Amino acid sequence: MAKSLAPLLSEFKIVPNDLTLFEMAFTHSSANGSLGHNAFDYERLEFLGDSLIGLVVSELVYIEHPELNQGGLSKLKAQFIKTQSESSYARRFHFEDYIVVGKSFQGDVGSNSCILEDVFESFIGAVYLDQGREFAYKLTRSFFEEDVKKAKLNLLEDPKSLLQEAIQSESKESVTYRILKEEGPSNDK
């Protein structure tokens, strides 16, 4: 069983109006059966949080990096809107300690970056609905601001795009991909 959300919410100076939103934000879909709920999990909140994070990071990248053109802005934004980045914020605040999973869940949520990313996004969605737009915006900005200011555009972060650009500049043909092999569960390939 996960810990009470009170210490985490207190750390962010959140006095919840609807604690259920935050409980949902930290509930994995595997818990639906054992909790007796249908769709009481973070997936819908994740959708909302992802959108807010995208807006905030886009704005920060635009303001903090006037030297970049549109393509550079998109690439820099992508460095923050990805599993590795968002899950690192979740780990920083020990979100894994608060996640509720069902008996069918196999593994360790703390080592599953995809789940941590999802929960981070759903937390932001819950904050938005519970505390309002301004509070959610400021909180989201506080996660990313210093990292975006210090960021350098790392072209080597995305070798797939570099390969595509190189091939297309030479041959003007598009690149196609084939999956040769897949390993791991569907939520963590």
Buried (B, 14 or more C-beta within 10 A) or exposed (E): EBEEBEEBBEEEEBEBEEBEBBBBBBBBBBBBEEBEEEEBBBBEBBEBBBBBBBEBBBBBBBEBBEEBEEEBBEBBBBBBBBBEBBBBBBBEBEBBBBBBBBEEBEEEBBEBBEBBBBBBBBBBBBBBBBBEEEBBBEBBBEBBBEBBEEBEBEEEBBEEEEEBBEEEEEEEEEEEEEEEEEEEEEBEE
